[in-house]
């Protein structure tokens, strides 16, 4: 099928590969995709910088689909007027996204300041056999929309709150961890809507004064808590596999001589093992190394396994 606009081609390819459409399209960067069940980081989309083509990659089976303007592989050159229109639309989307993220950052700070210290007996901490490490306790509200377009607000009590900082040390978003999987949302974690994630992180533990200190970078809170409790190293949380590289670059810039170890999730039951794949790519980019548990799952799962318990799938 021939397409006059590259975003139409991108939409068709994303839907054909079985993903939900992203909220916006940006050029010359990877956009993480979620599957039809809302599971994040199941694939990625990239539109080339020239706006003539791109591809969708599926982490579930490692397949890849390319798309182009005016038929596959036959890109139609864009005139100056069309290129200017595309640039204006891109700048508009970027400005709108930045405005929403700034608004979300204000909400995140307000929620965080109103939260209270968590307790060690929180169901998630008990289930994961970890300490609270500065997590706070609060109430979480999420606006949902049904198939008929009707909107309603879900309120969840007794929620663990984790801050997400940017490289400047400013809270930009939050992650909420529920006591149990929510029946409507179908998950036990959530991020602040519009808060963004790329390049945001949190950490557990103090730094040493040695230039060549060892620091770890992991995905989730339970993994980071387990690693710190077992090693005493500072552990940075990237929250998703797709954010490991961005966080790794920030850490490397701040700690040029540090020994950076990416503690990968071993996603053996997911095609392409994205946890290990992303950690390996990040380590190669910043001169780090990779550690991976010998079972399916993360290092918290492995610690629970060693303790004789069942770990979450």
C-alpha positions as CSV (number, residue, x, y, z in Angstrom):
1,X,0.0,0.0,0.0
2,X,1.3,3.5,-0.9
3,X,1.2,6.2,1.8
4,X,1.5,9.9,1.3
5,X,2.4,10.6,4.9
6,X,5.0,8.6,6.9
7,X,2.9,8.6,10.0
8,X,0.1,6.8,8.1
9,X,2.6,4.2,7.1
10,X,3.8,3.9,10.7
11,X,0.3,3.5,12.0
12,X,-0.5,0.7,9.6
13,X,2.7,-1.1,10.4
14,X,2.2,-0.8,14.2
15,X,-1.4,-2.2,13.9
16,X,-0.4,-4.9,11.5
17,X,2.3,-6.1,14.0
18,X,-0.4,-6.3,16.8
19,X,0.6,-3.3,18.9
20,X,-1.4,-0.4,20.3
21,X,-0.7,2.9,18.6
22,X,1.7,5.2,20.6
23,X,0.4,8.5,21.9
24,X,2.6,10.4,19.4
25,X,5.1,9.9,16.7
26,X,8.6,11.3,16.8
27,X,11.4,11.1,14.3
28,X,14.8,9.6,14.7
29,X,14.2,8.0,18.1
30,X,12.9,4.7,19.4
31,X,9.3,4.6,20.7
32,X,8.4,1.8,23.0
33,X,5.2,-0.1,22.1
34,X,2.7,-2.0,24.2
35,X,0.7,-5.0,23.0
36,X,-3.1,-5.2,22.8
37,X,-3.3,-6.2,26.5
38,X,-1.5,-3.0,27.5
39,X,1.8,-4.8,28.4
40,X,4.6,-2.3,27.9
41,X,7.9,-2.7,26.1
42,X,6.8,-5.5,23.8
43,X,8.2,-3.8,20.7
44,X,9.6,-0.5,19.4
45,X,9.0,1.8,16.5
46,X,11.4,4.1,14.7
47,X,10.7,6.6,12.0
48,X,13.9,7.6,10.2
49,X,15.1,11.2,10.4
50,X,14.4,11.9,6.8
51,X,10.7,11.0,7.3
52,X,10.8,8.6,4.4
53,X,10.6,5.3,6.2
54,X,11.1,3.4,9.4
55,X,10.4,0.0,11.0
56,X,8.5,-1.8,13.8
57,X,10.4,-4.4,15.8
58,X,8.6,-7.1,17.8
59,X,10.4,-8.2,21.0
60,X,8.0,-11.1,21.3
61,X,9.3,-13.0,18.3
62,X,12.2,-10.7,17.1
63,X,10.4,-10.0,13.8
64,X,10.8,-6.6,12.1
65,X,8.6,-4.8,9.6
66,X,9.9,-1.9,7.5
67,X,7.6,0.8,6.1
68,X,8.1,3.5,3.5
69,X,6.4,6.3,1.6
70,X,4.9,5.5,-1.8
71,X,5.3,1.8,-1.6
72,X,7.9,-0.4,0.0
73,X,11.4,0.8,-0.7
74,X,10.2,3.5,-3.1
75,X,10.3,6.7,-1.0
76,X,8.9,9.9,-2.6
77,X,11.1,12.9,-1.9
78,X,9.4,15.6,0.2
79,X,9.3,19.1,-1.0
80,X,10.3,22.0,1.3
81,X,6.7,22.9,2.1
82,X,5.9,19.3,3.2
83,X,9.0,19.0,5.2
84,X,8.2,22.3,7.0
85,X,4.7,21.1,7.8
86,X,6.1,17.9,9.3
87,X,8.7,19.8,11.3
88,X,5.9,22.2,12.6
89,X,3.8,19.2,13.6
90,X,6.7,17.5,15.3
91,X,7.6,20.7,17.3
92,X,4.0,21.1,18.3
93,X,3.8,17.5,19.6
94,X,7.0,18.0,21.5
95,X,5.8,21.2,23.1
96,X,2.5,19.6,24.1
97,X,4.3,16.6,25.5
98,X,6.7,18.8,27.5
99,X,3.8,20.8,28.9
100,X,2.0,17.7,30.1
101,X,5.2,16.3,31.6
102,X,5.8,19.6,33.5
103,X,2.2,19.4,34.8
104,X,2.8,15.8,35.8
105,X,6.0,16.8,37.6
106,X,4.1,19.3,39.8
107,X,1.5,16.6,40.6
108,X,4.3,14.1,41.4
109,X,6.0,16.5,43.9
110,X,2.7,17.3,45.5
111,X,1.7,13.6,45.9
112,X,5.2,12.8,47.2
113,X,5.2,15.6,49.8
114,X,1.7,14.6,51.1
115,X,2.7,10.9,51.4
116,X,3.8,9.3,54.7
117,X,6.6,6.9,55.5
118,X,5.8,3.3,54.5
119,X,5.8,0.5,57.0
120,X,7.8,-2.8,56.8
121,X,4.6,-4.8,56.9
122,X,3.3,-3.5,53.6
123,X,2.0,-6.6,51.6
124,X,4.4,-6.0,48.7
125,X,7.4,-5.7,50.9
126,X,6.4,-8.8,52.8
127,X,5.8,-10.7,49.6
128,X,9.1,-9.6,48.1
129,X,11.0,-10.0,51.4
130,X,12.6,-6.6,51.2
131,X,12.9,-3.5,53.3
132,X,11.2,-0.2,52.4
133,X,14.3,1.9,51.6
134,X,12.6,5.2,51.7
135,X,9.4,4.3,49.9
136,X,6.4,6.3,51.0
137,X,2.8,5.5,51.4
138,X,-0.2,7.2,49.8
139,X,-3.4,7.1,47.8
140,X,-3.4,6.6,44.1
141,X,-6.0,7.8,41.7
142,X,-6.3,6.7,38.1
143,X,-8.8,7.9,35.5
144,X,-10.1,5.1,33.3
145,X,-12.3,5.0,30.3
146,X,-14.7,2.2,29.3
147,X,-15.5,1.0,25.8
148,X,-18.4,3.5,25.6
149,X,-16.1,6.4,26.3
150,X,-17.3,7.0,29.8
151,X,-14.6,8.2,32.2
152,X,-14.4,7.3,35.9
153,X,-11.8,7.6,38.7
154,X,-10.3,4.6,40.5
155,X,-8.9,5.3,44.0
156,X,-6.4,2.8,45.5
157,X,-5.4,2.9,49.1
158,X,-2.2,1.8,50.9
159,X,0.0,2.3,47.8
160,X,3.8,2.4,47.9
161,X,5.2,5.4,46.2
162,X,8.6,5.7,44.5
163,X,10.0,9.0,43.1
164,X,11.5,9.3,39.6
165,X,14.2,11.9,39.4
166,X,15.8,13.5,36.3
167,X,19.6,14.1,35.9
168,X,19.2,17.5,37.6
169,X,17.8,15.9,40.8
170,X,14.2,17.0,40.2
171,X,11.2,14.7,40.9
172,X,9.5,14.3,37.5
173,X,7.1,11.4,38.1
174,X,6.1,8.6,40.4
175,X,5.7,4.9,40.4
176,X,2.9,3.4,42.5
177,X,3.0,-0.2,43.8
178,X,-0.3,-1.6,44.9
179,X,-0.8,-4.1,47.8
180,X,-2.0,-6.6,45.2
181,X,-3.0,-6.7,41.5
182,X,-5.9,-4.4,40.9
183,X,-8.9,-6.1,39.4
184,X,-9.7,-3.3,36.9
185,X,-6.2,-2.3,35.9
186,X,-5.0,-5.9,35.8
187,X,-1.6,-5.0,37.3
188,X,0.0,-4.1,40.6
189,X,2.1,-1.2,39.4
190,X,1.4,2.1,37.7
191,X,3.3,5.2,36.6
192,X,1.9,8.8,36.8
193,X,0.1,9.5,33.5
194,X,2.1,11.9,31.3
195,X,5.0,11.8,33.7
196,X,7.5,10.4,31.2
197,X,10.1,7.8,31.9
198,X,13.1,8.2,29.6
199,X,16.2,9.2,31.6
200,X,14.3,9.1,34.9
201,X,15.6,7.0,37.8
202,X,15.8,6.4,41.5
203,X,18.4,4.8,43.7
204,X,19.0,2.9,46.9
205,X,22.1,3.2,49.0
206,X,24.9,5.6,49.5
207,X,27.9,6.1,47.3
208,X,31.4,5.3,48.4
209,X,34.1,7.9,48.2
210,X,36.2,5.8,45.8
211,X,36.5,6.9,42.2
212,X,36.3,3.3,41.0
213,X,33.4,2.3,43.1
214,X,31.0,-0.4,42.0
215,X,27.4,0.7,41.3
216,X,24.5,-1.4,40.0
217,X,21.7,-0.5,37.6
218,X,18.5,-2.6,37.7
219,X,15.0,-2.3,36.4
220,X,12.6,-2.6,39.4
221,X,12.3,-1.7,43.0
222,X,12.3,-5.2,44.4
223,X,15.4,-6.1,42.4
224,X,17.2,-3.0,43.5
225,X,16.3,-3.5,47.1
226,X,17.5,-7.2,47.0
227,X,20.8,-6.3,45.4
228,X,21.5,-3.5,47.8
229,X,20.6,-5.6,50.8
230,X,22.9,-8.4,49.6
231,X,25.8,-6.3,48.4
232,X,25.6,-2.8,50.1
233,X,26.3,-1.3,46.7
234,X,24.3,1.7,45.5
235,X,21.7,0.5,43.1
236,X,20.0,2.7,40.5
237,X,16.5,1.9,39.2
238,X,15.7,2.4,35.5
239,X,12.1,0.9,36.0
240,X,12.0,-0.6,32.5
241,X,14.5,-2.4,30.3
242,X,14.1,0.2,27.6
243,X,15.3,2.9,30.1
244,X,18.5,1.1,31.1
245,X,20.7,2.8,28.5
246,X,19.5,6.3,29.3
247,X,20.2,5.8,33.0
248,X,23.5,4.1,32.3
249,X,24.6,7.2,30.3
250,X,23.7,9.5,33.1
251,X,25.5,7.4,35.7
252,X,28.6,7.1,33.5
253,X,28.6,10.9,33.0
254,X,28.5,11.5,36.8
255,X,30.8,8.6,37.7
256,X,33.3,8.3,34.8
257,X,35.6,5.8,36.7
258,X,32.9,3.7,38.3
259,X,32.5,0.0,37.7
260,X,28.9,-0.1,36.4
261,X,27.1,-3.4,36.5
262,X,23.7,-3.9,34.8
263,X,21.7,-6.4,36.8
264,X,19.5,-7.8,34.0
265,X,16.1,-9.4,34.3
266,X,16.4,-12.8,32.7
267,X,13.3,-12.8,30.5
268,X,13.7,-16.3,29.2
269,X,10.0,-16.8,28.6
270,X,9.8,-13.7,26.4
271,X,11.0,-13.9,22.8
272,X,14.3,-12.1,22.4
273,X,14.9,-11.9,26.2
274,X,14.5,-8.1,26.3
275,X,15.7,-7.7,29.9
276,X,19.1,-9.3,29.1
277,X,19.2,-7.9,25.5
278,X,18.7,-4.3,26.7
279,X,21.1,-4.6,29.6
280,X,23.8,-6.0,27.3
281,X,23.3,-3.1,24.8
282,X,23.5,-0.6,27.6
283,X,26.6,-2.1,29.1
284,X,28.4,-2.1,25.8
285,X,27.5,1.6,25.3
286,X,28.8,2.9,28.6
287,X,31.7,0.5,29.2
288,X,29.9,-1.6,31.9
289,X,29.3,-5.3,32.5
290,X,26.2,-7.5,33.0
291,X,25.1,-9.8,35.7
292,X,22.1,-12.1,35.2
293,X,20.3,-14.5,37.5
294,X,20.5,-18.2,36.6
295,X,16.7,-18.6,36.5
296,X,13.8,-16.9,34.7
297,X,13.1,-13.6,36.4
298,X,15.0,-11.0,38.2
299,X,17.4,-11.0,41.2
300,X,14.6,-10.7,43.7
301,X,13.0,-13.8,42.1
302,X,16.3,-15.6,42.5
303,X,16.7,-14.6,46.1
304,X,13.1,-15.8,46.9
305,X,14.0,-19.1,45.1
306,X,17.1,-19.5,47.3
307,X,15.0,-18.8,50.3
308,X,12.7,-21.6,49.4
309,X,9.7,-19.6,48.4
310,X,7.8,-19.0,45.2
311,X,8.8,-16.1,43.0
312,X,6.4,-14.0,40.9
313,X,6.3,-14.8,37.2
